[in-house]
Amino acid sequence: MLLSTLFDYLTATGAEAASIVVTVRGHKIELDLSRLHDTDPGQSAA
């Protein structure tokens, strides 16, 4: 599933802020899905 599709599904259920959070070697990393969703298709999300 594309992350933008996941964002659409989550916001359709009423989520106001959708993100994915992981912990790697004790460091919390959060990916705000709305930033990926708003990216111009011709641009890299990096």
C-alpha positions as CSV (number, residue, x, y, z in Angstrom):
1,M,0.0,0.0,0.0
2,L,1.3,3.5,-0.8
3,L,1.8,5.7,2.2
4,S,-0.4,8.4,0.5
5,T,-3.2,5.8,0.3
6,L,-2.7,4.9,4.0
7,F,-3.0,8.6,4.8
8,D,-6.2,8.8,2.9
9,Y,-7.7,5.8,4.7
10,L,-6.7,7.1,8.1
11,T,-8.1,10.6,7.5
12,A,-11.3,9.1,6.1
13,T,-11.8,7.4,9.5
14,G,-11.5,10.7,11.3
15,A,-7.7,10.9,12.0
16,E,-6.6,14.5,12.3
17,A,-2.9,13.8,12.3
18,A,-1.5,10.6,10.7
19,S,2.0,9.5,11.3
20,I,4.2,6.4,11.5
21,V,6.5,6.1,14.5
22,V,9.3,3.6,14.9
23,T,12.2,3.3,17.4
24,V,15.6,2.5,16.1
25,R,18.4,1.9,18.6
26,G,16.6,4.0,21.2
27,H,15.9,6.9,18.8
28,K,12.3,7.7,18.0
29,I,11.6,8.4,14.3
30,E,8.3,9.9,13.2
31,L,7.1,10.1,9.6
32,D,4.3,12.6,9.1
33,L,2.2,11.1,6.4
34,S,0.6,14.4,5.5
35,R,4.0,15.7,4.3
36,L,4.2,12.9,1.8
37,H,0.6,13.3,0.7
38,D,1.1,17.0,-0.1
39,T,4.3,16.4,-2.2
40,D,4.2,17.3,-5.9
41,P,4.3,14.0,-7.8
42,G,7.3,15.3,-9.8
43,Q,9.3,15.9,-6.7
44,S,11.2,13.6,-4.4
45,A,9.9,13.3,-0.8
46,A,13.4,13.3,0.6
